[in-house]
Amino acid sequence: MRQRAIRNLAKLEMTHARLTRILDAAAGGKNNFVADRDVIRRYDQAAPITTTAARAVLEYLRRVVRHLANEGVDQFVIVGSGVPSGLPPGRQLHDVAADALRVSVPRVVYVENDPMVLAGARATIEPVTDLVRVVEGDVREIDDILDDRVLQTFLDWDRPMAVLLLSTHSLNDDEYFHYVIKRIRQVVPERSYLSVLQTTFDAIPAELLPAIHDLLAMTLPGHAIRTREEVEALLEGLVLVDPGLVWIPEWRPDDHDTACADQPSASGNYGAVARIP
């Protein structure tokens, strides 16, 4: 444990923004640095939608978890920034799942690779519930995630589960993206689900695209941006739950979520949920 703590501390990037911490900052959390808040400010100056778009992501994730829990899914693996610290009590994704389930309680595993987010989640979530685990992992090392001892022992691999991929922005190799989906489909039980979230610039006005691309290269190098057609190609062969691949505010909207409701494309993200036979 001490060696892992030292390794995590060495990986802590205080002067460079990380998307997980940017989402935390947008949610009003404390697990972020000046660099992360500065990125939000700079993007809002270029296209004033960043904070609202981040809220749309969080609202989308809550709707996905609530829908799948209502379908009877009570096991969730959430890969990426599923634990922003600024959410009010009872609004974390494991709370949403617990509220939606009628006859069982959820088991949730959060997979995080940012040391600050990882430490914050372990300190604030694991001590108060036996039904949540927070593990270190990177979607770019999907085999390590799927082989993780906690995932293998904490979850019941004979029953359906949902895998939510929130960190597809780090999969800038389409071939490896395909491999990630293939591996998940191979190992999860029948009747499981896969949710994908993908950042896009499809709705950015043409005159703003050069500045946005330059800003992205400076602030979040390596961040994968895809068009709708590219995302569709990556999801080929999957059976998508209605309404399919859409702007995230359009995925089963309700009256409680309002971020980007009037302009769904301002969310800057596509979302989809697929059934795994």
C-alpha positions as CSV (number, residue, x, y, z in Angstrom):
1,M,0.0,0.0,0.0
2,R,2.8,2.4,0.9
3,Q,4.5,1.8,-2.5
4,R,1.2,2.4,-4.3
5,A,0.7,5.7,-2.4
6,I,4.2,6.8,-3.3
7,R,3.6,5.9,-6.9
8,N,0.3,7.8,-7.0
9,L,2.0,10.9,-5.4
10,A,4.6,10.8,-8.2
11,K,1.9,10.7,-10.8
12,L,0.1,13.8,-9.3
13,E,0.2,16.5,-11.9
14,M,-0.6,19.8,-10.2
15,T,0.3,22.1,-13.0
16,H,-1.4,20.2,-15.8
17,A,-5.1,19.9,-16.1
18,R,-6.8,16.5,-16.1
19,L,-10.3,15.8,-17.4
20,T,-11.3,14.0,-14.2
21,R,-10.4,17.0,-12.1
22,I,-12.0,19.4,-14.6
23,L,-15.3,17.5,-14.2
24,D,-14.8,17.7,-10.4
25,A,-14.3,21.4,-10.6
26,A,-17.4,21.9,-12.7
27,A,-19.4,20.0,-10.1
28,G,-18.2,22.4,-7.4
29,G,-15.8,19.9,-5.9
30,K,-12.5,20.3,-4.1
31,N,-10.4,17.5,-5.8
32,N,-8.9,19.8,-8.4
33,F,-6.2,22.4,-8.9
34,V,-5.8,25.9,-10.3
35,A,-4.8,24.4,-13.6
36,D,-8.1,22.5,-13.9
37,R,-10.2,25.6,-13.0
38,D,-8.1,27.7,-15.4
39,V,-9.0,25.3,-18.3
40,I,-12.7,25.8,-17.6
41,R,-12.2,29.5,-17.6
42,R,-10.3,29.5,-20.9
43,Y,-12.8,27.2,-22.6
44,D,-15.7,29.3,-21.4
45,Q,-14.0,32.4,-22.9
46,A,-13.7,30.6,-26.3
47,A,-17.1,29.0,-26.2
48,P,-19.1,29.7,-23.0
49,I,-20.5,26.2,-22.4
50,T,-17.9,24.3,-20.5
51,T,-19.5,24.3,-17.0
52,T,-23.0,23.6,-18.4
53,A,-21.6,20.8,-20.6
54,A,-20.0,19.2,-17.6
55,R,-23.3,19.3,-15.7
56,A,-24.9,17.7,-18.7
57,V,-22.4,14.8,-18.5
58,L,-23.2,14.2,-14.8
59,E,-27.0,14.4,-15.5
60,Y,-26.6,11.9,-18.3
61,L,-24.7,9.4,-16.1
62,R,-27.4,9.6,-13.5
63,R,-30.1,8.9,-16.0
64,V,-28.1,5.9,-17.4
65,V,-27.6,4.4,-14.0
66,R,-31.2,5.0,-12.9
67,H,-32.5,3.4,-16.1
68,L,-30.3,0.4,-15.9
69,A,-31.1,0.0,-12.2
70,N,-34.8,0.1,-13.0
71,E,-34.1,-2.7,-15.5
72,G,-32.8,-4.7,-12.6
73,V,-29.1,-4.2,-13.0
74,D,-27.5,-4.0,-9.6
75,Q,-23.8,-4.2,-10.4
76,F,-21.9,-1.3,-12.0
77,V,-18.3,-0.8,-13.1
78,I,-17.7,2.9,-13.8
79,V,-14.5,3.7,-15.6
80,G,-13.5,7.3,-15.5
81,S,-14.6,10.3,-13.4
82,G,-17.7,8.9,-11.8
83,V,-17.0,10.4,-8.4
84,P,-16.8,14.2,-8.6
85,S,-16.5,15.5,-5.0
86,G,-18.9,18.4,-5.4
87,L,-22.1,16.5,-5.7
88,P,-24.6,16.9,-2.9
89,P,-25.1,14.0,-0.4
90,G,-27.1,11.2,-2.0
91,R,-26.3,12.3,-5.6
92,Q,-23.4,10.0,-6.3
93,L,-24.0,7.3,-8.9
94,H,-24.1,4.6,-6.3
95,D,-26.8,6.5,-4.5
96,V,-28.8,6.9,-7.7
97,A,-28.6,3.1,-8.2
98,A,-29.6,2.4,-4.6
99,D,-32.6,4.7,-4.9
100,A,-33.8,3.1,-8.2
101,L,-33.5,-0.5,-7.1
102,R,-36.5,-2.1,-5.5
103,V,-35.5,-5.6,-4.4
104,S,-31.7,-5.5,-4.1
105,V,-28.8,-3.2,-3.2
106,P,-26.2,-2.2,-5.8
107,R,-22.5,-3.1,-5.9
108,V,-20.5,-0.4,-7.5
109,V,-16.8,-0.3,-8.5
110,Y,-15.3,3.0,-9.5
111,V,-12.1,2.8,-11.6
112,E,-10.0,5.9,-11.4
113,N,-6.4,6.7,-12.5
114,D,-6.0,10.3,-11.2
115,P,-4.3,10.1,-7.8
116,M,-6.2,13.0,-6.3
117,V,-9.6,11.7,-7.4
118,L,-8.7,8.2,-6.4
119,A,-7.6,9.3,-2.9
120,G,-10.6,11.5,-2.4
121,A,-13.1,8.8,-3.4
122,R,-11.4,6.2,-1.2
123,A,-11.5,8.6,1.8
124,T,-15.1,9.8,1.4
125,I,-17.0,6.8,-0.1
126,E,-15.5,3.5,1.0
127,P,-15.5,4.2,4.7
128,V,-19.3,4.8,4.8
129,T,-20.5,1.8,2.7
130,D,-19.5,-1.8,2.1
131,L,-21.2,-1.8,-1.3
132,V,-18.7,0.4,-3.1
133,R,-15.1,-0.1,-4.0
134,V,-12.7,2.3,-5.6
135,V,-9.8,0.8,-7.6
136,E,-6.8,2.2,-9.5
137,G,-7.0,1.6,-13.2
138,D,-6.7,3.1,-16.6
139,V,-8.9,2.3,-19.6
140,R,-5.8,2.1,-21.7
141,E,-4.9,-1.0,-19.7
142,I,-8.3,-2.7,-20.0
143,D,-6.9,-6.2,-19.3
144,D,-5.5,-5.1,-16.0
145,I,-8.8,-3.6,-15.0
146,L,-10.8,-6.7,-15.9
147,D,-8.2,-8.9,-14.1
148,D,-8.2,-6.7,-11.0
149,R,-8.7,-8.7,-7.8
150,V,-11.3,-6.4,-6.4
151,L,-13.5,-6.6,-9.5
152,Q,-13.1,-10.3,-9.7
153,T,-14.1,-10.9,-6.0
154,F,-16.4,-8.1,-5.2
155,L,-18.8,-8.6,-8.2
156,D,-20.8,-11.6,-9.0
157,W,-19.7,-12.6,-12.5
158,D,-22.6,-15.0,-13.0
159,R,-25.1,-12.1,-13.0
160,P,-25.6,-9.1,-15.4
161,M,-23.7,-5.9,-14.8
162,A,-23.2,-2.5,-16.4
163,V,-19.9,-1.1,-17.5
164,L,-19.8,2.7,-18.0
165,L,-16.9,4.0,-20.1
166,L,-16.5,7.6,-19.2
167,S,-12.9,8.0,-20.2
168,T,-13.0,7.3,-23.9
169,H,-11.2,10.6,-24.4
170,S,-8.0,8.8,-23.6
171,L,-8.5,6.2,-26.3
172,N,-7.0,8.0,-29.2
173,D,-6.3,4.8,-31.0
174,D,-9.5,3.5,-32.7
175,E,-8.0,0.0,-33.0
176,Y,-7.5,-0.2,-29.3
177,F,-11.0,1.3,-28.7
178,H,-12.4,-1.6,-30.6
179,Y,-10.2,-4.0,-28.5
180,V,-11.6,-2.4,-25.2
181,I,-15.2,-3.0,-26.4
182,K,-14.3,-6.5,-27.6
183,R,-12.7,-7.5,-24.2
184,I,-15.7,-6.1,-22.2
185,R,-18.1,-8.1,-24.4
186,Q,-16.0,-11.2,-23.9
187,V,-15.9,-11.2,-20.1
188,V,-19.1,-9.7,-18.8
189,P,-22.1,-12.0,-18.1
190,E,-25.0,-12.3,-20.5
191,R,-27.7,-9.6,-20.4
192,S,-25.1,-7.0,-19.3
193,Y,-24.9,-3.4,-20.6
194,L,-22.1,-1.1,-21.9
195,S,-22.4,2.7,-21.8
196,V,-20.1,4.9,-23.8
197,L,-19.5,8.7,-23.6
198,Q,-17.6,10.4,-26.3
199,T,-16.5,14.1,-26.7
200,T,-17.1,15.6,-30.1
201,F,-16.6,19.0,-31.9
202,D,-19.4,18.3,-34.3
203,A,-21.4,21.3,-33.1
204,I,-18.5,23.8,-32.8
205,P,-19.0,26.6,-35.4
206,A,-16.4,26.3,-38.1
207,E,-15.0,29.7,-37.3
208,L,-14.2,28.6,-33.8
209,L,-12.7,25.2,-34.6
210,P,-9.1,26.3,-35.1
211,A,-9.0,28.1,-31.8
212,I,-10.7,25.2,-30.0
213,H,-8.3,22.7,-31.5
214,D,-5.3,24.9,-30.5
215,L,-6.7,25.2,-27.0
216,L,-7.2,21.5,-26.7
217,A,-3.7,20.8,-27.8
218,M,-2.3,23.1,-25.1
219,T,-4.5,22.1,-22.2
220,L,-5.5,18.5,-22.8
221,P,-3.0,16.9,-25.3
222,G,-4.0,13.5,-26.5
223,H,-7.7,14.0,-25.8
224,A,-9.6,12.1,-28.4
225,I,-12.3,13.9,-30.3
226,R,-14.6,12.0,-32.6
227,T,-17.4,12.7,-35.1
228,R,-20.7,11.0,-34.9
229,E,-19.8,8.8,-37.9
230,E,-16.6,7.7,-36.1
231,V,-18.4,6.8,-33.0
232,E,-21.0,4.9,-35.0
233,A,-18.2,2.9,-36.6
234,L,-16.8,2.0,-33.2
235,L,-20.2,0.8,-31.9
236,E,-20.9,-1.2,-35.0
237,G,-22.3,-4.6,-34.1
238,L,-23.7,-3.5,-30.7
239,V,-27.5,-3.5,-30.0
240,L,-28.2,0.1,-28.8
241,V,-30.9,0.8,-26.2
242,D,-33.4,3.5,-27.4
243,P,-32.8,6.3,-28.4
244,G,-29.5,5.0,-29.7
245,L,-26.4,7.3,-30.2
246,V,-27.5,10.8,-29.3
247,W,-26.4,14.1,-27.8
248,I,-26.3,13.2,-24.0
249,P,-29.2,15.6,-23.0
250,E,-31.4,13.7,-25.5
251,W,-30.8,10.3,-23.8
252,R,-34.0,9.6,-22.0
253,P,-34.4,13.2,-20.6
254,D,-36.5,14.0,-17.6
255,D,-37.8,17.1,-15.9
256,H,-35.1,17.1,-13.2
257,D,-32.1,17.6,-15.6
258,T,-31.9,20.9,-17.4
259,A,-28.2,21.3,-18.5
260,C,-28.2,22.0,-22.3
261,A,-31.8,20.9,-22.5
262,D,-32.6,23.7,-25.0
263,Q,-29.5,23.1,-27.0
264,P,-28.4,19.4,-26.7
265,S,-25.4,19.8,-29.0
266,A,-23.9,22.3,-26.5
267,S,-23.1,19.4,-24.3
268,G,-20.3,18.5,-26.7
269,N,-20.8,14.8,-26.0
270,Y,-22.5,11.8,-27.5
271,G,-23.8,9.0,-25.4
272,A,-25.1,5.5,-26.0
273,V,-26.0,2.4,-24.0
274,A,-25.7,-1.1,-25.6
275,R,-27.1,-4.5,-24.6
276,I,-24.6,-7.3,-24.5
277,P,-26.4,-10.5,-25.5
